[in-house]
Amino acid sequence: MRDKLSVFVGFLLLVLVMASMSLFTVDQRQFALVFQLGEIKKVISDPGLDWKWPLIQNVRYFDKRILTMDTPEPERFITSEKKNVLVDLFVKWRISDPNLYYISVLGDEARAVTRLQQTVNAGLREEFGKRTVHEVVSGQRDAIMEEMREKADLDARKIGVQIVDVRLKRVDLPVEVSESVYRRMEAERKRVANELRSEGAAAAEKIRADADRQREVIIAEAYRESQHAKGDGDAKAAAIYAQAFRQNPEFFAFYRSQEAYRQSFSGKSDVLVVEPNSDFFRYLRSATGQPVKSAQ
């Protein structure tokens, strides 16, 4: 009885071992290739539980996700102007046909990356060789990336790989070229600045000249109006004086003489040399202003 139980337990263990060797799981992020004696027998792309013949079959897994190929150092390319540019880029790719991928590069990701680098570099050299520095830096950058993606994807399909995207992270000029470009840009900016300054100075002089002309015109018109007003005032004053003079000529003459005396003797240091019998003192000699007769 004990021997039968031992045989049963041993058989059960053998069944469990064989089952564990036969069953395997496929993750949703992976492809699974089933090999039999080095030959691909089955490609599994759906996740879940699957089986294989134990001992004679084995399974290899490949990543189904999008992978990134990033250049460690910027690559140097030549434009149509025979100028060097440094390009930093990355490529997004994934395995589209695991069977062809394994046959082409033996499932080695490093080999696949090397093949993609060669394809992308060759395509970029061709595209950059047809364009100027300005076009590759800003003018046609999007067009270059799209054309490169299409060309690289066409070649990558031959090894079971799909190119999802090609991106130029940075396009710079080498140091020796950058310095000359910056100097030329600086000289151009200075030239434009000097032109703007000269145009501004000319405009300022024109504005000042126009302002000075308007100022002279305004002053002349104001002076003319003031003289006109002054003339009108003097005429009115003269008319008033004449009218007052006509009403009482004697009083007006006496008033004018008093004003003359006040203005003549306003300062203590003033000196006036006049003959005593001068007509200037007639109101000092007589209240009526008539000459005083000498006594007989």
C-alpha positions as CSV (number, residue, x, y, z in Angstrom):
1,M,0.0,0.0,0.0
2,R,2.8,2.3,0.9
3,D,4.6,1.5,-2.4
4,K,1.5,2.4,-4.4
5,L,1.2,5.7,-2.5
6,S,4.8,6.6,-3.2
7,V,4.3,5.8,-6.9
8,F,1.2,8.0,-7.0
9,V,2.9,10.9,-5.2
10,G,5.9,10.6,-7.6
11,F,3.7,10.5,-10.6
12,L,1.8,13.5,-9.3
13,L,5.0,15.5,-8.8
14,L,6.1,14.5,-12.3
15,V,2.8,15.8,-13.7
16,L,3.2,19.0,-11.8
17,V,6.8,19.5,-13.0
18,M,5.8,18.8,-16.6
19,A,2.8,21.2,-16.3
20,S,5.1,23.9,-14.9
21,M,7.5,23.3,-17.8
22,S,4.7,23.4,-20.3
23,L,2.7,26.4,-19.2
24,F,3.9,30.1,-19.4
25,T,2.3,33.5,-19.3
26,V,2.6,36.4,-21.8
27,D,2.5,39.9,-20.4
28,Q,0.5,42.5,-22.2
29,R,3.7,44.5,-22.8
30,Q,5.5,41.6,-24.5
31,F,5.6,39.4,-27.6
32,A,6.4,35.7,-27.0
33,L,8.3,33.5,-29.5
34,V,8.1,29.8,-29.1
35,F,11.2,28.0,-30.4
36,Q,11.6,24.3,-31.1
37,L,15.2,23.2,-31.6
38,G,16.1,26.8,-32.7
39,E,13.3,27.2,-35.1
40,I,10.4,29.6,-34.5
41,K,7.2,27.6,-34.1
42,K,4.7,30.2,-32.8
43,V,4.4,33.9,-32.3
44,I,2.2,35.0,-29.4
45,S,1.1,38.7,-29.3
46,D,-2.0,38.4,-27.1
47,P,-1.5,38.4,-23.3
48,G,-2.6,35.4,-21.2
49,L,-1.7,31.9,-20.4
50,D,-0.2,29.6,-23.0
51,W,1.6,26.3,-23.3
52,K,4.6,24.6,-25.0
53,W,6.1,21.2,-25.3
54,P,8.5,20.8,-22.4
55,L,12.2,20.1,-22.9
56,I,12.0,20.4,-26.7
57,Q,10.5,24.0,-26.9
58,N,11.6,27.2,-25.2
59,V,10.2,30.8,-25.1
60,R,11.8,34.2,-25.7
61,Y,10.1,37.5,-24.9
62,F,10.4,40.8,-26.7
63,D,9.2,44.2,-25.6
64,K,6.0,45.4,-27.3
65,R,6.2,49.0,-26.0
66,I,7.6,52.0,-27.7
67,L,11.4,52.3,-27.2
68,T,13.7,55.3,-27.5
69,M,16.9,55.5,-29.4
70,D,18.7,58.7,-28.1
71,T,22.1,59.8,-29.5
72,P,24.7,60.1,-26.7
73,E,26.5,63.0,-28.5
74,P,25.3,65.4,-31.2
75,E,26.1,64.3,-34.7
76,R,27.8,66.6,-37.3
77,F,26.1,67.2,-40.6
78,I,26.9,69.4,-43.6
79,T,24.3,71.7,-45.2
80,S,24.0,72.8,-48.8
81,E,26.2,75.8,-47.9
82,K,29.0,73.5,-46.9
83,K,28.6,74.5,-43.3
84,N,28.7,72.1,-40.4
85,V,25.8,71.8,-37.9
86,L,25.5,69.7,-34.7
87,V,22.3,67.8,-34.5
88,D,20.9,66.2,-31.3
89,L,18.0,63.8,-32.0
90,F,16.0,60.9,-30.7
91,V,13.9,58.2,-32.4
92,K,10.8,56.4,-31.1
93,W,10.5,52.9,-32.4
94,R,8.8,49.5,-31.6
95,I,8.8,46.0,-32.8
96,S,6.0,45.4,-35.3
97,D,6.9,41.9,-36.6
98,P,8.7,39.9,-33.9
99,N,9.3,37.0,-36.3
100,L,11.1,39.2,-38.9
101,Y,12.8,41.1,-36.1
102,Y,14.4,37.9,-34.7
103,I,15.4,36.7,-38.2
104,S,17.0,40.0,-39.1
105,V,18.9,40.9,-35.9
106,L,18.5,37.7,-33.9
107,G,16.3,39.6,-31.4
108,D,19.3,41.7,-30.3
109,E,18.1,45.3,-29.4
110,A,21.7,46.7,-29.8
111,R,21.9,45.4,-33.4
112,A,18.5,46.9,-34.1
113,V,19.6,50.3,-32.6
114,T,22.8,50.2,-34.7
115,R,20.8,49.6,-37.9
116,L,18.4,52.4,-37.0
117,Q,21.2,54.8,-36.3
118,Q,22.8,54.1,-39.7
119,T,19.4,54.6,-41.5
120,V,18.6,57.8,-39.7
121,N,22.1,59.3,-40.1
122,A,22.2,58.5,-43.8
123,G,18.8,60.0,-44.3
124,L,19.7,63.2,-42.3
125,R,22.9,63.7,-44.3
126,E,20.8,63.6,-47.5
127,E,18.2,66.0,-46.2
128,F,20.6,68.4,-44.6
129,G,22.7,68.4,-47.8
130,K,19.7,69.8,-49.7
131,R,19.0,72.7,-47.3
132,T,20.6,75.8,-45.9
133,V,21.5,76.5,-42.2
134,H,18.4,78.7,-41.8
135,E,16.1,76.0,-43.3
136,V,17.4,73.2,-41.0
137,V,17.4,75.4,-37.9
138,S,13.9,76.9,-38.2
139,G,12.5,77.1,-41.7
140,Q,11.9,73.5,-42.6
141,R,12.6,71.6,-39.4
142,D,9.1,70.0,-39.2
143,A,9.4,68.9,-42.9
144,I,12.8,67.3,-42.2
145,M,11.5,65.3,-39.3
146,E,8.4,64.1,-41.2
147,E,10.5,63.0,-44.2
148,M,13.0,61.3,-42.0
149,R,10.3,59.4,-40.2
150,E,8.9,58.1,-43.5
151,K,12.2,57.1,-44.9
152,A,13.5,55.5,-41.7
153,D,10.2,53.6,-41.2
154,L,10.4,52.3,-44.8
155,D,13.8,50.8,-44.1
156,A,13.0,49.7,-40.6
157,R,10.1,47.6,-41.8
158,K,12.7,45.3,-43.4
159,I,13.8,44.2,-39.9
160,G,10.3,44.1,-38.4
161,V,10.5,47.5,-36.7
162,Q,8.2,50.5,-36.9
163,I,9.5,54.1,-36.6
164,V,6.9,56.0,-34.6
165,D,8.7,59.4,-34.6
166,V,11.9,61.1,-35.3
167,R,12.6,64.3,-33.4
168,L,15.4,66.9,-33.7
169,K,16.0,68.1,-30.2
170,R,18.6,70.7,-31.0
171,V,20.4,72.0,-34.1
172,D,23.4,74.1,-33.3
173,L,26.3,75.5,-35.1
174,P,29.9,74.5,-34.1
175,V,31.7,76.9,-31.8
176,E,34.0,78.2,-34.6
177,V,31.0,78.8,-36.9
178,S,28.8,80.2,-34.1
179,E,31.3,83.0,-33.2
180,S,31.5,84.2,-36.8
181,V,27.7,84.1,-37.2
182,Y,27.2,86.0,-33.9
183,R,29.7,88.6,-35.0
184,R,27.9,89.0,-38.3
185,M,24.5,89.2,-36.5
186,E,26.0,91.8,-34.0
187,A,27.3,93.9,-36.9
188,E,24.0,93.7,-38.7
189,R,22.1,94.7,-35.5
190,K,24.5,97.6,-35.0
191,R,24.0,98.8,-38.5
192,V,20.2,98.7,-38.1
193,A,20.5,100.5,-34.8
194,N,22.6,103.2,-36.3
195,E,20.1,103.7,-39.2
196,L,17.3,104.0,-36.7
197,R,19.3,106.5,-34.6
198,S,20.1,108.6,-37.6
199,E,16.4,108.5,-38.8
200,G,15.3,109.4,-35.3
201,A,17.8,112.3,-35.1
202,A,16.6,113.6,-38.5
203,A,13.0,113.3,-37.4
204,A,13.8,115.1,-34.1
205,E,15.6,118.0,-36.0
206,K,12.6,118.3,-38.3
207,I,10.2,118.4,-35.3
208,R,12.4,121.0,-33.6
209,A,12.6,123.1,-36.7
210,D,8.8,123.0,-37.1
211,A,8.3,123.8,-33.5
212,D,10.7,126.8,-33.7
213,R,8.9,128.0,-36.8
214,Q,5.5,127.7,-35.1
215,R,6.9,129.5,-32.0
216,E,8.2,132.4,-34.1
217,V,4.9,132.6,-35.9
218,I,2.9,132.6,-32.6
219,I,5.2,135.2,-31.0
220,A,4.9,137.4,-34.1
221,E,1.1,137.1,-34.2
222,A,0.9,137.8,-30.5
223,Y,3.2,140.8,-30.8
224,R,1.1,142.1,-33.7
225,E,-2.1,141.6,-31.8
226,S,-0.6,143.3,-28.7
227,Q,0.7,146.2,-30.7
228,H,-2.8,146.5,-32.3
229,A,-4.4,146.4,-28.9
230,K,-1.9,148.9,-27.6
231,G,-2.5,151.2,-30.5
232,D,-6.2,151.0,-30.0
233,G,-5.7,151.8,-26.3
234,D,-3.4,154.7,-27.0
235,A,-5.9,156.1,-29.5
236,K,-8.7,155.8,-27.0
237,A,-6.6,157.3,-24.3
238,A,-5.7,160.2,-26.6
239,A,-9.3,160.7,-27.5
240,I,-10.3,160.8,-23.8
241,Y,-7.4,163.2,-23.1
242,A,-8.5,165.4,-26.0
243,Q,-12.1,165.4,-24.9
244,A,-11.1,166.3,-21.3
245,F,-8.8,168.9,-22.6
246,R,-11.5,170.5,-24.6
247,Q,-13.8,170.6,-21.6
248,N,-11.3,172.6,-19.4
249,P,-8.1,173.4,-21.1
250,E,-6.7,175.4,-18.2
251,F,-7.2,172.6,-15.6
252,F,-5.7,170.0,-18.0
253,A,-2.6,172.2,-18.5
254,F,-2.3,172.7,-14.7
255,Y,-2.7,168.9,-14.2
256,R,0.0,168.1,-16.7
257,S,2.3,170.6,-15.1
258,Q,1.8,169.0,-11.7
259,E,2.7,165.6,-13.2
260,A,5.8,167.0,-14.8
261,Y,6.8,168.5,-11.4
262,R,6.3,165.2,-9.6
263,Q,8.3,163.2,-12.2
264,S,11.1,165.8,-12.3
265,F,11.6,166.1,-8.6
266,S,10.9,162.5,-7.6
267,G,14.6,161.8,-6.8
268,K,16.6,163.7,-4.3
269,S,19.7,163.4,-6.4
270,D,18.0,164.7,-9.6
271,V,19.4,167.9,-11.0
272,L,17.4,170.2,-13.3
273,V,19.0,173.3,-14.8
274,V,16.2,175.6,-16.1
275,E,16.0,179.4,-16.4
276,P,13.8,180.9,-13.6
277,N,11.6,182.6,-16.1
278,S,11.1,179.4,-18.0
279,D,7.5,178.4,-19.0
280,F,8.1,175.2,-17.0
281,F,7.7,177.1,-13.7
282,R,4.7,179.2,-14.7
283,Y,2.3,177.5,-12.3
284,L,4.9,178.0,-9.5
285,R,5.0,181.7,-10.2
286,S,1.2,182.2,-10.6
287,A,-1.8,180.0,-9.7
288,T,-3.4,180.8,-13.0
289,G,-0.2,180.1,-15.0
290,Q,-0.1,183.7,-16.3
291,P,3.2,185.5,-16.3
292,V,3.7,187.8,-13.3
293,K,4.1,191.5,-14.1
294,S,7.0,193.2,-12.5
295,A,6.3,196.1,-10.1
296,Q,6.7,199.6,-11.6
